[in-house]
Amino acid sequence: MRFDTLAVHGGERKPGPEGSVVFPIFQGTVFTSEPGEDYHDIKYHRLNSTPSQRYLHDKLAALEGAEAAVATSSGMAAVTTILHTLLGAGDHILVSDVLYGGTYDFLTGNARRLGWEYTMIDPQDPASWAVRPNTKAILVETITNPLMRVARLRDVVTFARAHDIVSVVDNTFASPVNFRPVVAGFDLVFNSATKYLNGHSDLVAGSVAGSAELVEKVRHTLNLYGGSLDPHAGYLLARSLKTLGVRVRQQNANAQALAAFLDGSPKVSAVNYAGLPTHPDHPHASELLAGYGGMLSFQLVGGLPAAEVLLSALTLPAVAPSLGGVETLITRPAVTSHAGMTPEDRAAAGITDDLIRLSVGIEDAEDLMTDFAEALDKV
Ligand SMILES: Cc1ncc(COP(=O)(O)O)c(C=O)c1O
């Protein structure tokens, strides 16, 4: 089955309970169990094993093209549970030097306490990656925030296999519509399902997918750390997954149109979007990705004062962080997602104060471009 068919039919129980076409929410936390059942198989919400949870896991696995998947209570619960599963005291991990702020803060703030070692690597430069005898894993992101760099993902898979370490990728910005990491050879993929997977900016969740063996290990860690997903949020997430392909393709098309429009404006000095031929990663992104995603960033010739005028002049985009929803959101990373970094670190990473990040929604592209044209006229 192709992606859109999987989105609707993947993981579905046929017939559903009581003949229900839509899988219901099992709100109950506990179910009867057999004598001698393994602890992790007892049907209890925190053990991620109830019918509603297993249904969602099967749907996520189908969309990722993976043997198995597990949902978590947030994207951060997904990544921290993966790290706690793969790393013990004395182990080492290679991590991208451009990571989501929460992942970065978790690692840099806790690795020493946990006895983990890490090395930051440039995901664009495979020649610089080096394992140690205690290296267990490599962690990268498909499309980075906020400059939309696309990692050398095929090289990561080859490298991890050659050195027998676990390859892990945060696919939040791409979603499985644009890139299916497990199909491409990654051992584990995770998402902040808060973003594109849910797509309606109304719940917080995470997902992890990979081989049945690895996902089961992650689930066992999750069962004890406690980051399980509430059944009602799981129900909403499963419902949203059915429209994932339709939403993300529209977001891809809108972002491509807006990126080209902004690139052509004399008031815009730079646009970061891998779908533009001028983006440094365009050649390999074109080979890897089915679409370049709904995220882009840009700068105005007039710098920060112009950025502030633009943000207040736009009428359709809401000024807010987060991403992946059906509504267009706009933000300045220096004061939101990357506010925790020092100005020097931000400057070194190319995140200037005037950089504007856009999460493009599913509105009509013409309306978005008209809104931007009118707002740019005021700059
Ligand atoms: C790329 C990426 N990974 C992980 C996360 C963490 O997700 P959550 O907020 O669902 O915990 C985020 C959140 O913004 C993100 O953008």
The ligand as a Tripos MOL2 file, in Angstrom:
@<TRIPOS>MOLECULE
LIG
   16    16     1     0     0
SMALL
NO_CHARGES

@<TRIPOS>ATOM
      1 C1         12.9440   18.7780   16.1090 C.3       1 LIG1
      2 C2         12.2670   18.5990   17.4260 C.ar      1 LIG1
      3 N1         12.5120   17.4960   18.1440 N.ar      1 LIG1
      4 C3         11.9370   17.2970   19.3500 C.ar      1 LIG1
      5 C4         11.0900   18.2350   19.8970 C.ar      1 LIG1
      6 C5         10.4890   18.0020   21.2570 C.3       1 LIG1
      7 O1          9.1290   17.7180   21.1100 O.3       1 LIG1
      8 P1          8.0110   17.9530   22.2590 P.3       1 LIG1
      9 O2          7.8210   19.4300   22.4110 O.co2     1 LIG1
     10 O3          6.8300   17.2250   21.6920 O.co2     1 LIG1
     11 O4          8.5300   17.3200   23.4970 O.co2     1 LIG1
     12 C6         10.7950   19.3980   19.1790 C.ar      1 LIG1
     13 C7          9.8940   20.4200   19.7470 C.2       1 LIG1
     14 O5          9.8110   21.5350   19.2730 O.2       1 LIG1
     15 C8         11.3970   19.5800   17.9160 C.ar      1 LIG1
     16 O6         11.1690   20.6990   17.1830 O.3       1 LIG1
@<TRIPOS>BOND
     1     1     2 1
     2     2     3 ar
     3     2    15 ar
     4     3     4 ar
     5     4     5 ar
     6     5     6 1
     7     5    12 ar
     8     6     7 1
     9     7     8 1
    10     8     9 2
    11     8    10 1
    12     8    11 1
    13    12    13 1
    14    12    15 ar
    15    13    14 2
    16    15    16 1
@<TRIPOS>SUBSTRUCTURE
     1 LIG1         1 GROUP 0 **** ****
